[in-house]
Amino acid sequence: MAAPLSDGERRKQISVRGIAGLGDVAEVRKSFNRHLHFTLVKDRNVATPRDYFFALAHTVRDHLVGRWIRTQQHYYEKDPKRIYYLSLEFYMGRTLQNTMVNLGLQNACDEAIYQLGLDLEELEEIEEDAGLGNGGLGRLAACFLDSMATLGLAAYGYGIRYEFGIFNQKIVDGWQVEEADDWLRYGNPWEKARPEYMLPVHFYGRVDHTPEGVKWVDTQIVLAMPYDTPVPGYKNNTVNTMRLWSAKAPNDFNLQEFNVGDYIEAVLDRNLAENISRVLYPNDNFFEGKELRLKQEYFVVAATLQDIIRRFKSSKFGCRDPVRTCFETFPDKVAIQLNDTHPALSIPELMRILVDVEKVDWDKAWEITKRTCAYTNHTVLPEALERWPVSMFERLLPRHLEIIYALNQMHLDRVAALYPGDIDRLRRMSVIEEGDCKRINMAHLCVIGSHAVNGVARIHSDIVKNSVFKDFYELEPEKFQNKTNGITPRRWLLLCNPGLADVIAERIGEDFITDLSQLKKLLDFINDEIFIRDVSKVKQENKLKFAAYLEEQYKVKINPSSMFDVQVKRIHEYKRQLLNCLHAITLYNRIRSDPSKPFVPRTIMIGGKAAPGYHMAKMIIKLITSIGEVVNNDPSVGDRLKVIFLENYRVSLAEKVIPAADLSQQISTAGTEASGTGNMKFMVNGALTIGTMDGANVEMAEEAGEENLFIFGMRVEDVEALDRQGYNARDYYERLPELRQAIDQISSGFFSPRDPGCFRDVVNMLMHHDRFKVFADYEAYIKCQGQVDQLFMDPREWTKKVIRNIACSGKFSSDRTITEYAREIWSVEPSATKIPPPNLPRD
């Protein structure tokens, strides 16, 4: 088998990134040397690789700044409706290569760096991932920012600048160990601190009802310091802004309380305020009701809304004087999108500002709030829904509690008028949940306070309407929409898989980069032998490259012609990594029982982080690593089967593994995965999907034809039927010998000889309280995996299916998703207008 292309050879290939002009290369070199000169302090004449990275990052940033300023000037002149995407998570990954791609600079930088005797790829590897998110929700926000800039929308991402992002995962003796992610240790070349826009945020205190109106007094103040990061669109000179807030204590913080003279203690106490932006909560699809988390949620909302209103009032570039004082037009100029319920406090906070501060009439304020806000629901799992204790709210945000009570009363009066005597309906629909501990249901608050509510895949939006918010849907069906998620083709095809992007561009041109539906044209090439060969060759090169990476990182040698079978996502019972484990054990047992039989070689790779407090998820990681320990060291297996846990899965690792995958595992219990976006990344990068009819898998099967995915297992209605009759895991255990053997091996300590009882909790859960019905889908899954093997043995037919999947993946661009949000929720139109670059005069 051929060795992977060297960087030098790869550079010689003409690519869709365009051939760099000599002038560009010379300019980049000059700028790089200038930045390097100023990076090196006088007493240090030897540059480190990190110095080179920063010099290149600053060189690239120079190309952003002029476009950034010009874009913002353009918005102030045109005064378009502005879109504010509020999210507690932005999982950005690395920025350097993405910026070079979107500015069309990659080849010039590559050539310039090569001429300086350096390697661009090595410099890119130095950059820390900005891991300010847990998984799908935070990465979706990052893709959406890219699409909003590419579509020329006046959009802003608002969130928190966590000092520590999602933890780094180390695997020690097979167990996950968390390390703090000190991503800012060396500084962040992409952000710009904006202390001149620092804003106060209030907590605690009490409410005074005075003749002049309501006053929230005696509060504790924390300052919100904004840091701005430029977000470039693809080759359109638009550069939008992501503004992240960092918490700072005011200078008099706690000093007044310490007038006994303990000045040192008072200054140290500043940390209490600054802890708000210290660390990202590492839970995905799980609600943790901690006061610090509620503080984070209010902190981002309070700072952001002040900023939004300032910008609304003074819509002139560089001007801070209010030009608008009437809020009548607010919803025509401002759209606020709530990414899940985390920024739900936007609703009572906007009411508070309008009513208490701006003196707008209550009913008018409510109409403005509803027309401005829209809510995206991301999950139907009950443990993920935010339900805050009223007692905590009362202490931290007393005025907001009053407003929520008043809004809930209005809402319930309306429901009571429409459904007289239906007390149970009032209980189900209330924002306040009665019980031992009174709670505020944040999802209900979002639904009543928004003009649009959307799910993130068609099946999920149907579940939202028919079960989670059924009563609300009956009340206001026109509110509910679907917006199937998407991914940005810039990062998830052009950047991470340039070889495939080139092969596609040779056949259909480059328009697919901003119009992914153009991939449909590839259907004409499904039987083209040269195209089949080219696509297959790219995949093989990606596999060789990833195999070399694994060998270097994990000291494990893998067979690059084996099937790369990949499941990468957060570790969660509903995502059913355990089903994957049972398949691995079944394959292992089959090989051992008849070693002379031909088997399709497989490398099973599973990666993902477990929330630190999620015991079962951590046990699942231990099980995967333990299976790998046994399988990978059994000489009778050889290189026919390997099980590898990919440590510290993150955006930059996804960019390596996804282009190399043959098989993508999307095997959640039907009705539990809202959408999934990893499934889309694998599809566009030429992996085939084995999956259930869940989330966006349903629409992927619709686009490509169900026969071109490996669909197995229960549908939503089957799961519901099984719930009604009662799921009994033991029935499957007794009936299926291979399943019984696998469970007995896990149970007896076959995979944990030093600690035979290690997995008793896992077995106990699977046998007695498995909400996600792993055994019920085991038989269908194993059978479907047999079909995968059959097809893999016919490389030509496999690649034809791959081409069909790539050709039918166009729907899953975040550009399409954002276009739908823009037209159907925000009432704005995407713009193809190119802003003139900084070196040309403005129109």
N, C-alpha and C positions, 0 to 999 in steps of 0.2 A: 504494500500500500504506500502511495506517495506521501512524502512528509508535508506538513502544512507549509504554506507559502511563507517565506521570510518577509519581514516588514519591507525590506528593500524591493523585493519582487512585487509585493502588493502595491507599493507606491507607484510602480511603473504602469500599473493597470489604469486605464482611463476610467473614471467613475462618474456617477451621476452628480458628484459634488462639483463637477466642472474643473477645467484645467486652469490652474492659477496663472494670472498674468505676471510677467517678470516684475513689473512695477509694484504689484501687491507684495511679492516675495521680498523685494528690497526694502519696502516700507516696514514690513513686519520685522525683518532682521534689525533694522535701525532702531525701531521702537523697543524691541526686546533687549538690545544691548544697552539702551538708555535706562530702561527700568532695572536691568541687572546692576548697572553701575550704581544706581541710587539705593539698591537693596543692600549692597555690600557696605558694611560699616568700615571705617578707615583701618581698624586693626584686624580686619579679617579679609584677606585677599583671595581666599579659596572659596569658590561658590559650591554650595551643596545642591543635590538634586532638588531640594525644596526651594532653594533660591531660584533655580531655573523655572520651577513650576509657577512661583509667584510672579516672576518677570513675564512669563507667557500670559498668565491670567490678567495681569494689568495691561498688557499689550492688547488683549482681546477686549478688555473692559473699555479701553479708550474708544474702540469702534462703537461701543454701546452708548456712551454718555451723550454724544451729540444727538443721536437718534432719540434718546430718552427725553431730553429737554424739548426737542422739536415736537415729539408726540404730545407731550403735556401742553405745550403752547397751542398746538392744533386743537386739542380738546377744549381749551378755554375759549378759543376763537369761535369754534363751531357750536359750543355748548350742547353737546349731545346728551341724551339720557345716559347716566352712568350706572354701571352694574357693580354691585358690591357683593363679593362671594365670601361669606363668613364661615370660617372653618377652624376648629381647634387643632386641626392637623393639616400640614402641607408636607408630603413625603417627596422631597425634590430630588434626592440623590445628588449626583455630581452635576456641576454647571458648565465646566469648561468646554467639553466637546459639544454639548447641546447648543451652546452659544455660537461656537464656530460653525456648526451645521446651519443654524437658523440665519446667521449673517452671511453665509456663503464664503466663509474664510478658511474652511478646513484644509483645502489643498495648499493655499498660500502658506499657512502656518506649518503644515507638514513639510513642505519644501524648505522653508526658511530654517526650521529647526534641524532638518537633515543636513543642510549646508553648514550649520554651526556644529555638526558632529554629535548631535543629541538625537534621542528617539522620542517622538511625540507620544507614543503609547505609554512609555515608561513615565513620562511626566504626568499624563492623565491619571495614572494609577496612584499618584501621590495625593491627589485631592481626597479630602474626607467627604463621605456621603452626608448631605444634610438630611438626617433621619428624623424629621419632626413629625412623624406619623407612625401608625401601627401597621397598616396594611392597606386594604382596598380603598377605604374611605379617604385616607390621606393622599394616596397615590392618584386617585381619581381627581382630587382637587388640583394636583400638580398638572395632570394632563389637561384639565379644563383651562388653567391659566394659559398654557401654550396655545390651545385652540382659540381662546378669546382674543389673544394678541394676533394670531394668524388671520382671524376673521375681521380684524380691524374694529373690535368693540372697545368702547371706553370702559374698561373693566379694571377692578382692583381686587386683589386677594388680601383679606385681613385675618391675621391669626396671632399666635404668641411666638416670640423668639425664645424658645426653650434653651436654657444653657446646656442642658443634657437631653439629648433626643432618645430615641428608642435604644435600650441597652445593647451593648455588644454581647453576643452569645459565645461562650466558650464551652466546649464539651470536655468534661474532666471525668475520666473513668466511666464514660457513657452517659453522664448526667449533665443537664444544662446548668451552667453557672453564669450569673449575670455580672457584667462589668459596666461601670458608668461610661457613657459615650461622650467623652470630652471633645466634641467636634470643633469647638472654638479655640482649642489649645493654641494653635498656630495663627489664629486670626482668620477672618473670612473675607477674601478679596472682593466678593460680589456685593456686600452690603454697604449702605451709607447711613450712618447715624444722623438723625434729624432732631437734635435737641431743641431747636426753635419751635418744634411742633409738640413738645411735651405737654401732657394733659393730666389733670387730677382725676382720680377715681375714688369714690366714697364708699365706705363700708360701715356697718354697725349704726350707732346713733339711735335717734328716735324721731317720731313724726309729730309736728305741731300743726293743728288745724286752726288757722287764724282767719280773721275777716278778709285779709288780703289774699288768702289762698293757703295751699298746703306747703309746709316747709319741712325738709328733711334736715335735722340739725344734730350737732354734737357728734359728727361723723369722724372716723379715722380716714386720713387721706393717704393714698399711695399714688405715686406719679407713674404715668405710662410714657416711656421713651420710645419713639418710633425708629425702626431701622428699615430702610427701603432697599429692596432688591429689584433690579430691572428684569423684566420678562419679555424677551424678544419674540415677535412673530416670525414666521418663515419668509425670509427674503421680501418683506414688504415695508421695512424700515419703521414699523410700529414697535415701540417698546413700552409696555405697560408696567405697572408697579405692584409688587407684593409688599405690603407694609406689615411688619411684625412688631408687636409691642413687647417691651422689656420693663419689668417692674423696678422702680427706684424709690427708696424712702425719701421723703422730704427732709430738708436739713434740720427741721425742728422735731423730727419724728421721735416721740417718746421722751424728749428732753424735758418737756414741762412736767411730766410725771415724776421725773427723777430729781426734783429740786432738793432732795436730801444730799445731793453732791456726788451720787454715783454716776459721774459723767461717762466713765469707761463702759459700764454696764449698759447705759443708755445708747451709746454709739453701737455697741455690739448687737443690741436689739434691733437695729435697722434690718438685720437679716430677716426678721419676721415678715416685713413688708416685701422684701426682695425675693423671698421664697416663692412668691406667686408664679414667677416665670422660670423657676429653677429647673423643673423636670417634667417631661411628658409622662402622663399616666399610661402604663404599658398594657392596657386592656383593650382587646378587640372584641366587639360583640358581647361586652359584659359591663354592667353598671356598678361603679364603686362609689357609694354615697359619702365621700369624705368632704369635709368643709373646705379643704384647700382646693379641691376640684371645683366646687361651686364658686369659690373666689376666682379661679382661673376663668370660668365661664362668664362671670359678670365683668371681670377686668377687661377682657377682649371686647365685649359688647359695649361697655360704657365708653371706653376710649374711642372705639370705632364710630359710634353714633355721634359723638361730639365732632369727630373729624368729618363725617358725612354732612352734618348740618353746617359746619363752617364752610365746606366746599360748596354746598347748595346756596348759601347766602352770598358768598363773595365770588361768583363764578367769573373772575377775570384773572388772567395770568399775573402772578406776583402781587395780587391785590388782596388785602385782608378786610377792606371796608365792605360791610354788607350792601349788596345791591338788591337782594330779595328779602323782604320781611314777611310776606304772606305765604302761608304753607299750603294754600289751595293747590298749587302746581307741583307740590313735593313728589307725589307718585308719578307724575309725568317726567320727572327729571332723575328719579332715584329708584333703583330696584335692589332689594336686599334678598339674597338667596341664602337660606339657612341650611348648611350642610349637616343634616341630621338634627337632633334636638339640642346639641351642645350649645349653639348660640341662641336658644329659644328665648332667653331673657331680653333679646332685642325687642320683643313685642311689648312687655310691660315697661321697658326702659324708654322706648320711643313714645309710649303713652305718657310716661312721667315727664319727659322733656316737653312734649307738646302742651300738656295740661298745666303742669306746675310752673314751668319755666317760661314757655312761650305764650301762655294764657289762651290757648285754643280751646274752644268749647268741647266738652267730653265726647259727644256723639260725632262731631266733626273729626276729632282726633282719632277716634276708633275707625272711622271710614278711611282716613289717610293711612293709618297703620296697616289695615287689612289690604289696601290696594298696593302698598309698598312691599310687604313681606310675602315670600313664598317659601315653602318647606319641602325638602327632599327627605323621604324616609328611606333608611338604609337596611332595616332588619325587621324580621317578624318574631325573632326569638324573645320570649317574655323576659328573660334575665338581662336583656340588653336595654330594655326601656328605662328611661330615667324617671325616677319617682322620688322627689326630694322631700324629706321630713319638713312639715310646716314649722316645727319648733326651730329648726336650723335657719330657715328662711326668715323667721320672725326676728332672730337675733342679728343676722348678717344684713338683710335687706328689708327692713320693716315697711318701707313705703311700697316696695314692689309687691309685698304680700297683700297689702290693702288693695292695690290695683288689680291683682289677680282675683281676689275675692269679688271685687265689683264686676269684673269682666265675666266671671263664672256665673254671677247672679243674673246678669243680662242674658247670657247664653241659655241658662236653665229656664228662665221665664219664657223665652222663645220656644224652647222644646216643650214646656208644659202647655203652652197655648196650642201647639200643633198636635200634641198627643195627650189630651187631658186624662188624668187618672193613671197614666203609665209610670208609676213610681220607679219601677225597676229600670226603665229606660233612662230616667233622670240620674239614677245611681251610676249606670254604665257610662253615661256621657259626661258626667261631672269632671271638671279639671281637678277638683279636690276629692281625694279618695278617703272615705271615712274608715275607721278601724282602730285597732290598738294604738297605732301611730298614724296620725293624719298625714297624708302625703299629697304632693302636687304632681300630677301626671303631665310631664312636659310635652309629650306627644299630643295630648288633647289641647294643651295651650297653643301649640303650633298650628293645629288644624283650625281652631276657631279664629286665630289671629292672622291667617294667611288667605290670600285670594286663590292660591294654587297649591295643591299637594300632589307630589309625584312619587311613584316607585321607580326602581332603576332597571327593571326588565319587565317585559309584558306579563309573564306569569306572576312576578312579584307584585306588580301593580294590581292585578286581578285579586290576589290574596289580600292586599291592603283594602280593596273595596269590599270584598265579600266576607272578610272575617275581622281583621285587626281594627278597621274603622268603619265597620258595616253600618252602624247607627248614623255616623256622620255622613256617610255616602248617601244614605236614604234621605237625609236632611238637605244636603247640597251636592247633588251628583255632578254638577257642572264644575266643581272645584277640582275634581280628581283627574289626574293625567298619568300617562306613562312616558318616561324618558329613558329608553334603554341606554345604558352606559356605553362608553367608547374609550379608546386609547389613542394617544397621539402617534401618528405614523412617523413623525420626525424621530422621536427617541426610539420607538419600538420597531422600526424597520430600517430607516436610513442610517441611524447612528449605530444600532447594535448589530445590524446585519448588512453591511455595505455590499458584500458579495451578492446577496439575493437581490438587493435594490438595483444593482448594476444589471443583473441578468434580466430583471423585469423591464428596466428602462430601455435596454437594447431592443426589446420587442414592442413596447407600447408607448415609449416616450416617458417624460418625467412628470406629466400632469398629475399622476396618481398621488404625488407627495402631498398635494393640497386638495385632491379630490379622489379619495380612496375607492370610490365606486368605479373608477376607471379600470380597476383590476379585473372587472368582468371581461375585458378584452382578452385576458389570458385564456378564456375558455376556447378560443380559436387555436390554441397551441397544445391542447391536452394530448393530442396524438402526434405532436411534432417531436421526432426522435432526438433532434439536436437539443431542443428545449428541455426535454425529459432528462437528457444527459447533463445539461448545464445545471439544472435545479438539484439533481442528485449530487453533482460534484461539489456545489456550494455547501450542501448539508454535510458531506463527508469532510470537507475542510474545516467546517465549524466544529465537528465532532473531534477531529484530530487536535485542534487547538484547545478544546476544552479538556480532552483527555490529558494533554501535556500539562495544563493548569492543575488538574486534579493530582497528577503524579507529583508535581512540584509542591502543592499545598498539603496533600494528605499522605504522601509517600505510598500511594496505592496505584498499582498498574492495572489499567482497565483495557478491555478489548475494544478498540475503536470501531470494529465492525459489528459489535453487539448492538442490540436495540437499546437506545437510551430512553428509558422509561422514567418519566419525571413527574413528581408531585411536590410543588413548592407553593407554600401558603402558610398562614398562621396555623399553629397546631391547635385543633379544636375537635371535640368529639363529633360535632355535626359535619365536619369536613371529612371524617372517616378515614384518617390515615391508618386506622386499625384494619380496615378492609384490605388496604394495600399490603399491610403486614401479613395478613392471613394468606393472601395470594403468594407472597414471597416464600412463606413457609411451605405452602402446598407445592410450589415449583421445586423447592429444595428436596422435599420428601419424594417427589416423582423422580428426580435425578438420582437420588440415593438408592431408590428401590430398583432402578434399571439403568445403571450408568452407561451401558453400551448403546442405548436408544438415542437417536438423534434428537437434540433439543435446540430450539432457536436461542442463541445466546442473548442474555439480557443484563443490562446494568440498571438496577432499580435505584433511583436517587430520590431521596425525600429530604426536604429542607423546610425550615420555618422556626419561628420563635414561639415559645409558650409563655403566656403571662406568668410572671414570677409567683403569683399566689394560686395558680391553677394546678392543683395536685395531679389530676388525671392527665392533663396535657404533658406535664413533666414525666409522668410514668410512660406515656406513649413514646417520648423521645428515647428514654432508657430502653424501651423494648426494641425500637428500631435499631439502635446501636448494638444491642445484645444479639439480635438476629444477624446483623452484619458481622459481628465478631465470630460467630459460629460458621456462617456460610462462607465467608471470605477466606477462612483458614482450613476449609475441608478439602483435602487433595482430590477426593473423588469428584468434586464439582468442577475444579479447574477454572477456566475463564468463561464457563457457560452461564454462571450466575454470580453477580456481585450485588451487595446491598450497601449503599453508601449514604450516610447522613451528611448533608451539605451544611456545614457550620456557618452560623452568622449570616443567614439569608437576608439580603438587603437589595436595594435597587441596582447597585453596581455589579452584584453577583447575578442578578436576574438577567442583566444585559449580556452576560457570558453564557449562562446555561440555556436560556430560552431558544436562541438560534441553533443550539446543538441538539435539541430534543427531537426524538422520533415520535414518542407517544406522550400525550398530555393527559394527566389524570384529574378528572373533574367529577368526583364521585360522592358528593354530599347527598344526604337523604332528600328525596324530592320534596320541595316546599320549604327548605331551610336556607339555601344560599340565595340572597336577594338577587344578585346578578353574577358576580365574579367578573374580573377583568383580565386575570391571568389567562383564562381560557381563550380570550381574544388575541392576546399576545402570542400564544403558541400557534394559534390558527394562521395568523398572518405570516409567521416565521416558518411555516412548513412542517408543523408536527400534526399528527392525527390525534383526535380526541377520543378517549374512552370516558364515557360519562353517563350520568342519569339525566332524565328530563327535568332539569332544575335550573333556575336562574336563566342566564343568557344562552346556556346550552340549547334551550328550546329553539331560540331564534337562529342560532348557528346551524342547527339541524335543518331548519326551515330554509335557510339561505343556500346551504350546500347540498341538501337532500339527505334525509336520515340515513340512507344507505352509505353515505360517505363519511359518517362518524360511526363510532362503535357505541351505540346506545344500548343500555341494559337496565334491568331492574324496575322497581315499582315506580308508578307515576303518582302524582299528588293524591288522586282519588283512591289508588290502592293503599297508600299509607293511611288515609282517613278510614278506609274500610277495615284495615288491620287494627287500627286504634279502637274501632267500635267492637270488633270481635275479641280483642285482647291479644297482644303479642306475647308469645311464649317462646323464649329463646331455646329452651330445652328441646322442644319439638324438632328444631333444625339440627341441634347437636346430636340427637339420637338418630336422625334420619340420614345424615350426610357423613360418611366415614372419614373423608379427608378433612372436613371441618373438625370432627371430633378429635382426630389425631393431632391437628394443629393446636387446638385448645388444651389438650392433655399435655402436650410438650411444653407449652407456656406455663401451665399450671404446675408441672412436676419439677420445674427448674432445669429442663433440658437446655434452655437458652441462658440460664443464670446459675450454673453449677455451684458457684461460690456462695450463692444466696438463694436456695431453692424456693423460698416463699416470696421472692422479690415481687412477682407480678400477681399476687393474690387479689389485690384491689382491681386490677384490670379484668381478670377473669370473672370476679364477682360482679363487676359492673356489666360485662357482656352477657352474663348468664341471668342476672336478676333485675337490673334496672337500666337497660340500654334504651334511652329515649330515641336513639337514632337508628335502631333496628339493623345493626350490621349483619347479623346472621340471615335476616330475611332476604338480603340481596346477594349473599355469598355465592349461591349456586349459579345464578344468572351471570354474575361477575366473572367467575372462573371460566364459564362457558364462553363468554364474550372475549376473554383474554386468549382463549384458544383460537378464535377467529382472527385476532390480532396477529398471532404467531403465523397462521396460515398465509395471511396477506404479506407479512414481512418477508416470507421466503420467496416472494415474487417481486423483486425490486422494481421492475418496470410498472407493474400494476399499482404497487404502493405509491410510487412517485406520481402516477397519474391522479390518484386520489388526493395526494398532497397538492398538486397544481389546482385541482378543482376547489379544494378548501381555500387556498390563497386567493383564487379568482373570486370566491364568494364571500370574502371577509370584508368587503368594502363598507358594509353597513356599520361595522364596529369601529369607525373612526370617531374620536371625540369631536371632530369638526362637525359631523352630522348631528351628534348629540347637542352640541352647543348651539347650532343653527336652530334646532327645535326649541330649546330653552328660550333663545332670543325672540323667536317669532311668537311662540305660543304662551310664554309666561312673562317675559320682560317687555314685550311689544317694541322690540327694536329690530332693525334689519342689519345683518352682517354687511360689511363694506369691502369691496375688492380694491378700493383706492390705495395706491401706494403713496405714502408720504415721501416727498423728495428727500434724498439723503443730505447730511449736513454740508457736503461740499458743493451742493447745487443750491441756487437761490430758491426761496419759497415762492409759491404761486402768488 
